[in-house]
Amino acid sequence: MKQIKIAAVVGSFLLSIACATTPTNTTTANKSTPVPTATVAATPADELAGGRELYKQNCAICHKEEGMGGKMTIEGKTINPDDLTSDKIKKFTDEKIAGYIANGVIDEGMPAFKDKLSEAQIRDVVAYVRRGIQKIEAVPAL
């Protein structure tokens, strides 16, 4: 049962990333321009800029800007993308999250991004999920 729940979470995360892609001209869409890596002197906000943009382009449509996910219908299918700020996701290793992004969780509706994002870009998204989204969540609402 625990494995099913984990698979559901991962699937939702991957689906949300997949939902952000456009169905037109997949040949061109899958060849994204690499995001430059941060320099040694970069500030923490600068280090997350590439991951933030990739997240907005590929993940936010399902997982929302704040990473909270939630039940939604996309392309006629009802899905429940994971809350990326949850304790469950926080306990996942970076490698596990990267694997879900790269390989998808088809049963949960999350597509694989290994053909769209480079390994470095996936690491940038994982870093943003770990450090960027958590900061958004920690800011109290006005």
VMD Tcl script that builds the backbone (N, CA, C; Angstrom):
set m [mol new atoms 426]
animate dup $m
set s [atomselect $m all]
$s set {name element resname resid chain x y z} {
  {N N MET 1 A 0.827 -1.193 0.000}
  {CA C MET 1 A 0.000 0.000 0.000}
  {C C MET 1 A 0.864 1.245 0.000}
  {N N LYS 2 A 1.943 1.211 0.790}
  {CA C LYS 2 A 2.846 2.366 0.867}
  {C C LYS 2 A 3.480 2.631 -0.499}
  {N N GLN 3 A 3.840 1.553 -1.220}
  {CA C GLN 3 A 4.444 1.705 -2.535}
  {C C GLN 3 A 3.438 2.306 -3.521}
  {N N ILE 4 A 2.186 1.952 -3.391}
  {CA C ILE 4 A 1.148 2.494 -4.265}
  {C C ILE 4 A 0.996 3.982 -4.018}
  {N N LYS 5 A 1.011 4.394 -2.743}
  {CA C LYS 5 A 0.893 5.812 -2.418}
  {C C LYS 5 A 2.087 6.586 -2.963}
  {N N ILE 6 A 3.270 6.024 -2.815}
  {CA C ILE 6 A 4.472 6.690 -3.320}
  {C C ILE 6 A 4.387 6.803 -4.839}
  {N N ALA 7 A 3.970 5.745 -5.479}
  {CA C ALA 7 A 3.840 5.772 -6.933}
  {C C ALA 7 A 2.809 6.810 -7.355}
  {N N ALA 8 A 1.734 6.944 -6.586}
  {CA C ALA 8 A 0.706 7.935 -6.897}
  {C C ALA 8 A 1.262 9.337 -6.784}
  {N N VAL 9 A 2.029 9.579 -5.756}
  {CA C VAL 9 A 2.627 10.902 -5.558}
  {C C VAL 9 A 3.575 11.229 -6.697}
  {N N VAL 10 A 4.414 10.295 -6.999}
  {CA C VAL 10 A 5.389 10.510 -8.063}
  {C C VAL 10 A 4.673 10.693 -9.393}
  {N N GLY 11 A 3.685 9.907 -9.617}
  {CA C GLY 11 A 2.920 10.016 -10.857}
  {C C GLY 11 A 2.263 11.368 -10.988}
  {N N SER 12 A 1.694 11.829 -9.910}
  {CA C SER 12 A 1.058 13.140 -9.935}
  {C C SER 12 A 2.071 14.222 -10.245}
  {N N PHE 13 A 3.232 14.122 -9.635}
  {CA C PHE 13 A 4.294 15.117 -9.866}
  {C C PHE 13 A 4.691 15.106 -11.328}
  {N N LEU 14 A 4.908 13.938 -11.873}
  {CA C LEU 14 A 5.317 13.834 -13.265}
  {C C LEU 14 A 4.205 14.274 -14.204}
  {N N LEU 15 A 2.969 13.957 -13.871}
  {CA C LEU 15 A 1.852 14.385 -14.704}
  {C C LEU 15 A 1.775 15.886 -14.748}
  {N N SER 16 A 1.993 16.484 -13.605}
  {CA C SER 16 A 1.928 17.935 -13.585}
  {C C SER 16 A 2.996 18.540 -14.469}
  {N N ILE 17 A 4.126 17.908 -14.506}
  {CA C ILE 17 A 5.198 18.409 -15.364}
  {C C ILE 17 A 4.810 18.199 -16.820}
  {N N ALA 18 A 4.223 17.078 -17.106}
  {CA C ALA 18 A 3.827 16.776 -18.468}
  {C C ALA 18 A 2.716 17.682 -18.937}
  {N N CYS 19 A 1.854 18.049 -18.057}
  {CA C CYS 19 A 0.723 18.896 -18.409}
  {C C CYS 19 A 1.167 20.262 -18.874}
  {N N ALA 20 A 2.341 20.653 -18.525}
  {CA C ALA 20 A 2.828 21.979 -18.895}
  {C C ALA 20 A 3.344 22.026 -20.320}
  {N N THR 21 A 3.483 20.870 -20.950}
  {CA C THR 21 A 3.988 20.862 -22.313}
  {C C THR 21 A 2.859 21.107 -23.286}
  {N N THR 22 A 3.180 21.649 -24.435}
  {CA C THR 22 A 2.172 21.884 -25.453}
  {C C THR 22 A 2.186 20.732 -26.427}
  {N N PRO 23 A 1.026 20.358 -26.959}
  {CA C PRO 23 A 0.954 19.209 -27.847}
  {C C PRO 23 A 1.452 19.502 -29.259}
  {N N THR 24 A 1.765 20.736 -29.593}
  {CA C THR 24 A 2.176 21.066 -30.942}
  {C C THR 24 A 3.660 20.868 -31.141}
  {N N ASN 25 A 4.011 20.355 -32.293}
  {CA C ASN 25 A 5.392 20.182 -32.735}
  {C C ASN 25 A 6.290 19.633 -31.635}
  {N N THR 26 A 6.055 18.397 -31.259}
  {CA C THR 26 A 6.816 17.785 -30.172}
  {C C THR 26 A 8.280 17.610 -30.529}
  {N N THR 27 A 8.604 17.513 -31.796}
  {CA C THR 27 A 10.004 17.367 -32.177}
  {C C THR 27 A 10.797 18.586 -31.743}
  {N N THR 28 A 10.243 19.761 -31.986}
  {CA C THR 28 A 10.907 20.992 -31.582}
  {C C THR 28 A 10.814 21.186 -30.079}
  {N N ALA 29 A 9.654 20.862 -29.490}
  {CA C ALA 29 A 9.447 21.078 -28.059}
  {C C ALA 29 A 10.399 20.247 -27.220}
  {N N ASN 30 A 10.762 19.065 -27.695}
  {CA C ASN 30 A 11.625 18.193 -26.916}
  {C C ASN 30 A 13.091 18.604 -26.968}
  {N N LYS 31 A 13.432 19.544 -27.810}
  {CA C LYS 31 A 14.812 19.999 -27.918}
  {C C LYS 31 A 14.911 21.389 -27.314}
  {N N SER 32 A 14.802 21.448 -25.995}
  {CA C SER 32 A 14.848 22.734 -25.318}
  {C C SER 32 A 16.278 23.232 -25.201}
  {N N THR 33 A 16.393 24.534 -25.109}
  {CA C THR 33 A 17.698 25.152 -24.948}
  {C C THR 33 A 18.176 24.921 -23.529}
  {N N PRO 34 A 19.416 24.468 -23.346}
  {CA C PRO 34 A 19.921 24.233 -21.991}
  {C C PRO 34 A 19.940 25.525 -21.179}
  {N N VAL 35 A 19.614 25.390 -19.912}
  {CA C VAL 35 A 19.645 26.523 -19.010}
  {C C VAL 35 A 21.065 26.661 -18.480}
  {N N PRO 36 A 21.635 27.870 -18.540}
  {CA C PRO 36 A 22.998 28.027 -18.037}
  {C C PRO 36 A 23.077 27.731 -16.548}
  {N N THR 37 A 24.183 27.154 -16.130}
  {CA C THR 37 A 24.361 26.858 -14.713}
  {C C THR 37 A 24.810 28.108 -13.980}
  {N N ALA 38 A 24.539 28.153 -12.686}
  {CA C ALA 38 A 24.898 29.307 -11.871}
  {C C ALA 38 A 26.406 29.375 -11.683}
  {N N THR 39 A 26.911 30.574 -11.532}
  {CA C THR 39 A 28.334 30.746 -11.283}
  {C C THR 39 A 28.609 30.595 -9.794}
  {N N VAL 40 A 29.871 30.434 -9.434}
  {CA C VAL 40 A 30.256 30.249 -8.038}
  {C C VAL 40 A 29.854 31.448 -7.188}
  {N N ALA 41 A 29.922 32.660 -7.752}
  {CA C ALA 41 A 29.631 33.871 -6.999}
  {C C ALA 41 A 28.142 34.207 -6.971}
  {N N ALA 42 A 27.303 33.346 -7.499}
  {CA C ALA 42 A 25.876 33.634 -7.580}
  {C C ALA 42 A 25.228 33.649 -6.207}
  {N N THR 43 A 24.196 34.455 -6.084}
  {CA C THR 43 A 23.432 34.492 -4.844}
  {C C THR 43 A 22.491 33.304 -4.835}
  {N N PRO 44 A 21.952 32.920 -3.671}
  {CA C PRO 44 A 21.027 31.789 -3.623}
  {C C PRO 44 A 19.833 31.954 -4.566}
  {N N ALA 45 A 19.290 33.162 -4.690}
  {CA C ALA 45 A 18.158 33.377 -5.589}
  {C C ALA 45 A 18.570 33.121 -7.032}
  {N N ASP 46 A 19.775 33.549 -7.413}
  {CA C ASP 46 A 20.272 33.332 -8.764}
  {C C ASP 46 A 20.477 31.855 -9.048}
  {N N GLU 47 A 20.903 31.109 -8.047}
  {CA C GLU 47 A 21.138 29.675 -8.223}
  {C C GLU 47 A 19.847 28.938 -8.565}
  {N N LEU 48 A 18.718 29.458 -8.149}
  {CA C LEU 48 A 17.436 28.795 -8.380}
  {C C LEU 48 A 16.691 29.332 -9.597}
  {N N ALA 49 A 17.220 30.375 -10.239}
  {CA C ALA 49 A 16.509 31.022 -11.344}
  {C C ALA 49 A 16.207 30.060 -12.489}
  {N N GLY 50 A 17.180 29.263 -12.895}
  {CA C GLY 50 A 16.954 28.321 -13.986}
  {C C GLY 50 A 15.901 27.288 -13.632}
  {N N GLY 51 A 15.989 26.736 -12.438}
  {CA C GLY 51 A 15.004 25.756 -11.989}
  {C C GLY 51 A 13.618 26.357 -11.861}
  {N N ARG 52 A 13.549 27.608 -11.407}
  {CA C ARG 52 A 12.262 28.304 -11.264}
  {C C ARG 52 A 11.591 28.442 -12.626}
  {N N GLU 53 A 12.346 28.863 -13.633}
  {CA C GLU 53 A 11.779 29.031 -14.977}
  {C C GLU 53 A 11.340 27.694 -15.565}
  {N N LEU 54 A 12.173 26.669 -15.407}
  {CA C LEU 54 A 11.799 25.339 -15.897}
  {C C LEU 54 A 10.551 24.833 -15.189}
  {N N TYR 55 A 10.465 25.064 -13.875}
  {CA C TYR 55 A 9.294 24.658 -13.100}
  {C C TYR 55 A 8.057 25.369 -13.634}
  {N N LYS 56 A 8.152 26.675 -13.837}
  {CA C LYS 56 A 7.004 27.446 -14.341}
  {C C LYS 56 A 6.550 26.932 -15.694}
  {N N GLN 57 A 7.495 26.592 -16.567}
  {CA C GLN 57 A 7.177 26.135 -17.919}
  {C C GLN 57 A 6.634 24.711 -17.962}
  {N N ASN 58 A 7.083 23.855 -17.054}
  {CA C ASN 58 A 6.774 22.433 -17.161}
  {C C ASN 58 A 5.951 21.846 -16.023}
  {N N CYS 59 A 5.969 22.466 -14.855}
  {CA C CYS 59 A 5.376 21.852 -13.669}
  {C C CYS 59 A 4.184 22.614 -13.100}
  {N N ALA 60 A 4.245 23.935 -13.179}
  {CA C ALA 60 A 3.268 24.781 -12.490}
  {C C ALA 60 A 1.844 24.580 -12.983}
  {N N ILE 61 A 1.659 24.161 -14.218}
  {CA C ILE 61 A 0.311 23.982 -14.732}
  {C C ILE 61 A -0.465 22.946 -13.899}
  {N N CYS 62 A 0.217 21.947 -13.395}
  {CA C CYS 62 A -0.436 20.921 -12.574}
  {C C CYS 62 A -0.151 21.091 -11.084}
  {N N HIS 63 A 1.092 21.395 -10.741}
  {CA C HIS 63 A 1.477 21.500 -9.330}
  {C C HIS 63 A 1.265 22.893 -8.762}
  {N N LYS 64 A 0.864 23.843 -9.602}
  {CA C LYS 64 A 0.626 25.240 -9.225}
  {C C LYS 64 A 1.942 25.938 -8.914}
  {N N GLU 65 A 1.931 27.264 -8.970}
  {CA C GLU 65 A 3.131 28.075 -8.717}
  {C C GLU 65 A 3.726 27.761 -7.348}
  {N N GLU 66 A 2.848 27.566 -6.359}
  {CA C GLU 66 A 3.298 27.350 -4.982}
  {C C GLU 66 A 3.641 25.897 -4.703}
  {N N GLY 67 A 3.432 25.013 -5.680}
  {CA C GLY 67 A 3.765 23.611 -5.511}
  {C C GLY 67 A 2.728 22.790 -4.774}
  {N N MET 68 A 1.553 23.354 -4.527}
  {CA C MET 68 A 0.547 22.686 -3.706}
  {C C MET 68 A -0.260 21.619 -4.452}
  {N N GLY 69 A -0.192 21.598 -5.774}
  {CA C GLY 69 A -0.914 20.575 -6.527}
  {C C GLY 69 A -2.402 20.619 -6.262}
  {N N GLY 70 A -3.028 19.459 -6.247}
  {CA C GLY 70 A -4.458 19.352 -5.971}
  {C C GLY 70 A -5.231 18.836 -7.177}
  {N N LYS 71 A -6.413 18.374 -6.901}
  {CA C LYS 71 A -7.263 17.750 -7.906}
  {C C LYS 71 A -7.586 18.734 -9.025}
  {N N MET 72 A -7.499 18.234 -10.262}
  {CA C MET 72 A -7.797 19.049 -11.430}
  {C C MET 72 A -8.124 18.142 -12.602}
  {N N THR 73 A -8.707 18.732 -13.625}
  {CA C THR 73 A -9.004 17.991 -14.848}
  {C C THR 73 A -8.211 18.630 -15.974}
  {N N ILE 74 A -7.490 17.806 -16.693}
  {CA C ILE 74 A -6.701 18.285 -17.824}
  {C C ILE 74 A -6.863 17.294 -18.968}
  {N N GLU 75 A -7.152 17.821 -20.133}
  {CA C GLU 75 A -7.397 16.995 -21.315}
  {C C GLU 75 A -8.422 15.896 -21.028}
  {N N GLY 76 A -9.464 16.249 -20.272}
  {CA C GLY 76 A -10.550 15.325 -19.969}
  {C C GLY 76 A -10.245 14.283 -18.902}
  {N N LYS 77 A -9.066 14.327 -18.322}
  {CA C LYS 77 A -8.686 13.351 -17.309}
  {C C LYS 77 A -8.526 14.047 -15.963}
  {N N THR 78 A -9.152 13.495 -14.926}
  {CA C THR 78 A -9.025 14.048 -13.584}
  {C C THR 78 A -7.784 13.463 -12.931}
  {N N ILE 79 A -6.939 14.353 -12.456}
  {CA C ILE 79 A -5.703 13.947 -11.798}
  {C C ILE 79 A -5.600 14.667 -10.465}
  {N N ASN 80 A -4.687 14.217 -9.633}
  {CA C ASN 80 A -4.476 14.840 -8.329}
  {C C ASN 80 A -2.972 14.996 -8.097}
  {N N PRO 81 A -2.362 16.004 -8.741}
  {CA C PRO 81 A -0.913 16.197 -8.592}
  {C C PRO 81 A -0.510 16.377 -7.137}
  {N N ASP 82 A 0.626 15.841 -6.795}
  {CA C ASP 82 A 1.124 15.909 -5.422}
  {C C ASP 82 A 1.412 17.331 -4.975}
  {N N ASP 83 A 1.306 17.520 -3.680}
  {CA C ASP 83 A 1.719 18.750 -3.022}
  {C C ASP 83 A 3.220 18.625 -2.807}
  {N N LEU 84 A 3.988 19.389 -3.564}
  {CA C LEU 84 A 5.444 19.282 -3.504}
  {C C LEU 84 A 6.031 19.880 -2.233}
  {N N THR 85 A 5.194 20.525 -1.428}
  {CA C THR 85 A 5.655 21.090 -0.160}
  {C C THR 85 A 5.348 20.165 1.013}
  {N N SER 86 A 4.724 19.031 0.730}
  {CA C SER 86 A 4.319 18.108 1.791}
  {C C SER 86 A 5.515 17.404 2.425}
  {N N ASP 87 A 5.305 16.929 3.636}
  {CA C ASP 87 A 6.352 16.179 4.336}
  {C C ASP 87 A 6.742 14.931 3.551}
  {N N LYS 88 A 5.782 14.320 2.891}
  {CA C LYS 88 A 6.050 13.111 2.119}
  {C C LYS 88 A 7.094 13.395 1.038}
  {N N ILE 89 A 6.903 14.461 0.286}
  {CA C ILE 89 A 7.832 14.805 -0.780}
  {C C ILE 89 A 9.165 15.269 -0.196}
  {N N LYS 90 A 9.123 15.983 0.897}
  {CA C LYS 90 A 10.356 16.448 1.543}
  {C C LYS 90 A 11.239 15.274 1.953}
  {N N LYS 91 A 10.632 14.119 2.231}
  {CA C LYS 91 A 11.388 12.932 2.645}
  {C C LYS 91 A 12.010 12.187 1.466}
  {N N PHE 92 A 11.561 12.468 0.246}
  {CA C PHE 92 A 12.131 11.822 -0.933}
  {C C PHE 92 A 13.561 12.313 -1.136}
  {N N THR 93 A 14.410 11.447 -1.643}
  {CA C THR 93 A 15.761 11.863 -1.996}
  {C C THR 93 A 15.699 12.670 -3.298}
  {N N ASP 94 A 16.720 13.462 -3.523}
  {CA C ASP 94 A 16.796 14.212 -4.781}
  {C C ASP 94 A 16.790 13.249 -5.970}
  {N N GLU 95 A 17.467 12.134 -5.829}
  {CA C GLU 95 A 17.533 11.152 -6.906}
  {C C GLU 95 A 16.160 10.579 -7.228}
  {N N LYS 96 A 15.355 10.363 -6.201}
  {CA C LYS 96 A 14.018 9.817 -6.408}
  {C C LYS 96 A 13.153 10.817 -7.168}
  {N N ILE 97 A 13.197 12.077 -6.764}
  {CA C ILE 97 A 12.417 13.105 -7.449}
  {C C ILE 97 A 12.903 13.253 -8.890}
  {N N ALA 98 A 14.210 13.276 -9.082}
  {CA C ALA 98 A 14.772 13.383 -10.428}
  {C C ALA 98 A 14.329 12.204 -11.298}
  {N N GLY 99 A 14.277 11.018 -10.711}
  {CA C GLY 99 A 13.820 9.836 -11.445}
  {C C GLY 99 A 12.368 9.951 -11.869}
  {N N TYR 100 A 11.528 10.486 -11.004}
  {CA C TYR 100 A 10.125 10.686 -11.351}
  {C C TYR 100 A 9.985 11.693 -12.484}
  {N N ILE 101 A 10.770 12.755 -12.428}
  {CA C ILE 101 A 10.716 13.761 -13.486}
  {C C ILE 101 A 11.216 13.154 -14.801}
  {N N ALA 102 A 12.324 12.471 -14.755}
  {CA C ALA 102 A 12.924 11.905 -15.964}
  {C C ALA 102 A 12.061 10.811 -16.582}
  {N N ASN 103 A 11.576 9.886 -15.760}
  {CA C ASN 103 A 10.900 8.693 -16.271}
  {C C ASN 103 A 9.386 8.750 -16.229}
  {N N GLY 104 A 8.836 9.718 -15.508}
  {CA C GLY 104 A 7.395 9.841 -15.400}
  {C C GLY 104 A 6.782 8.750 -14.544}
  {N N VAL 105 A 5.509 8.897 -14.308}
  {CA C VAL 105 A 4.717 7.882 -13.609}
  {C C VAL 105 A 3.434 7.757 -14.424}
  {N N ILE 106 A 3.504 6.917 -15.414}
  {CA C ILE 106 A 2.442 6.805 -16.397}
  {C C ILE 106 A 1.084 6.496 -15.768}
  {N N ASP 107 A 1.039 5.591 -14.792}
  {CA C ASP 107 A -0.225 5.225 -14.155}
  {C C ASP 107 A -0.879 6.415 -13.459}
  {N N GLU 108 A -0.087 7.401 -13.100}
  {CA C GLU 108 A -0.610 8.587 -12.420}
  {C C GLU 108 A -0.830 9.746 -13.387}
  {N N GLY 109 A -0.458 9.544 -14.622}
  {CA C GLY 109 A -0.648 10.583 -15.626}
  {C C GLY 109 A 0.525 11.527 -15.791}
  {N N MET 110 A 1.611 11.267 -15.087}
  {CA C MET 110 A 2.771 12.146 -15.224}
  {C C MET 110 A 3.691 11.605 -16.309}
  {N N PRO 111 A 3.973 12.436 -17.303}
  {CA C PRO 111 A 4.826 11.975 -18.403}
  {C C PRO 111 A 6.311 12.043 -18.038}
  {N N ALA 112 A 7.102 11.389 -18.820}
  {CA C ALA 112 A 8.558 11.437 -18.660}
  {C C ALA 112 A 9.087 12.703 -19.319}
  {N N PHE 113 A 10.087 13.304 -18.705}
  {CA C PHE 113 A 10.697 14.513 -19.245}
  {C C PHE 113 A 12.134 14.304 -19.692}
  {N N LYS 114 A 12.595 13.061 -19.693}
  {CA C LYS 114 A 13.984 12.784 -20.063}
  {C C LYS 114 A 14.296 13.180 -21.496}
  {N N ASP 115 A 13.306 13.238 -22.357}
  {CA C ASP 115 A 13.530 13.646 -23.738}
  {C C ASP 115 A 13.343 15.144 -23.940}
  {N N LYS 116 A 12.862 15.830 -22.921}
  {CA C LYS 116 A 12.630 17.270 -23.015}
  {C C LYS 116 A 13.652 18.071 -22.198}
  {N N LEU 117 A 14.008 17.553 -21.030}
  {CA C LEU 117 A 14.929 18.252 -20.139}
  {C C LEU 117 A 16.229 17.465 -20.007}
  {N N SER 118 A 17.325 18.181 -19.963}
  {CA C SER 118 A 18.625 17.528 -19.757}
  {C C SER 118 A 18.740 17.119 -18.288}
  {N N GLU 119 A 19.735 16.303 -17.975}
  {CA C GLU 119 A 19.959 15.914 -16.578}
  {C C GLU 119 A 20.221 17.137 -15.720}
  {N N ALA 120 A 20.978 18.098 -16.247}
  {CA C ALA 120 A 21.275 19.327 -15.501}
  {C C ALA 120 A 19.994 20.128 -15.252}
  {N N GLN 121 A 19.119 20.187 -16.233}
  {CA C GLN 121 A 17.860 20.910 -16.063}
  {C C GLN 121 A 16.973 20.218 -15.029}
  {N N ILE 122 A 16.954 18.898 -15.049}
  {CA C ILE 122 A 16.181 18.153 -14.053}
  {C C ILE 122 A 16.729 18.431 -12.661}
  {N N ARG 123 A 18.049 18.455 -12.517}
  {CA C ARG 123 A 18.650 18.793 -11.216}
  {C C ARG 123 A 18.253 20.204 -10.785}
  {N N ASP 124 A 18.190 21.137 -11.740}
  {CA C ASP 124 A 17.777 22.505 -11.421}
  {C C ASP 124 A 16.336 22.539 -10.921}
  {N N VAL 125 A 15.463 21.749 -11.544}
  {CA C VAL 125 A 14.068 21.689 -11.097}
  {C C VAL 125 A 14.003 21.086 -9.693}
  {N N VAL 126 A 14.749 20.025 -9.456}
  {CA C VAL 126 A 14.770 19.402 -8.129}
  {C C VAL 126 A 15.250 20.411 -7.082}
  {N N ALA 127 A 16.296 21.164 -7.397}
  {CA C ALA 127 A 16.801 22.175 -6.461}
  {C C ALA 127 A 15.734 23.223 -6.182}
  {N N TYR 128 A 15.009 23.631 -7.201}
  {CA C TYR 128 A 13.947 24.620 -7.001}
  {C C TYR 128 A 12.816 24.050 -6.143}
  {N N VAL 129 A 12.443 22.804 -6.407}
  {CA C VAL 129 A 11.397 22.163 -5.601}
  {C C VAL 129 A 11.850 22.092 -4.147}
  {N N ARG 130 A 13.108 21.765 -3.929}
  {CA C ARG 130 A 13.643 21.636 -2.568}
  {C C ARG 130 A 13.780 22.972 -1.850}
  {N N ARG 131 A 14.332 23.977 -2.530}
  {CA C ARG 131 A 14.669 25.227 -1.841}
  {C C ARG 131 A 13.817 26.413 -2.258}
  {N N GLY 132 A 13.368 26.468 -3.487}
  {CA C GLY 132 A 12.591 27.613 -3.955}
  {C C GLY 132 A 11.134 27.551 -3.539}
  {N N ILE 133 A 10.486 26.426 -3.814}
  {CA C ILE 133 A 9.075 26.280 -3.459}
  {C C ILE 133 A 8.907 26.318 -1.952}
  {N N GLN 134 A 9.825 25.718 -1.232}
  {CA C GLN 134 A 9.717 25.708 0.225}
  {C C GLN 134 A 9.726 27.132 0.772}
  {N N LYS 135 A 10.488 28.033 0.135}
  {CA C LYS 135 A 10.506 29.431 0.571}
  {C C LYS 135 A 9.178 30.099 0.302}
  {N N ILE 136 A 8.560 29.793 -0.843}
  {CA C ILE 136 A 7.261 30.359 -1.177}
  {C C ILE 136 A 6.248 29.936 -0.125}
  {N N GLU 137 A 6.270 28.644 0.215}
  {CA C GLU 137 A 5.333 28.097 1.183}
  {C C GLU 137 A 5.518 28.746 2.556}
  {N N ALA 138 A 6.755 29.060 2.913}
  {CA C ALA 138 A 7.052 29.587 4.239}
  {C C ALA 138 A 6.628 31.040 4.417}
  {N N VAL 139 A 6.388 31.759 3.318}
  {CA C VAL 139 A 5.977 33.154 3.398}
  {C C VAL 139 A 4.505 33.220 3.785}
  {N N PRO 140 A 4.169 33.923 4.886}
  {CA C PRO 140 A 2.778 33.992 5.298}
  {C C PRO 140 A 1.934 34.780 4.300}
  {N N ALA 141 A 0.702 34.378 4.145}
  {CA C ALA 141 A -0.224 35.068 3.246}
  {C C ALA 141 A -0.605 36.422 3.818}
  {N N LEU 142 A -0.810 37.375 2.938}
  {CA C LEU 142 A -1.191 38.723 3.353}
  {C C LEU 142 A -2.684 38.874 3.454}
}
mol reanalyze $m
mol bondsrecalc $m
mol representation Tube
mol addrep $m
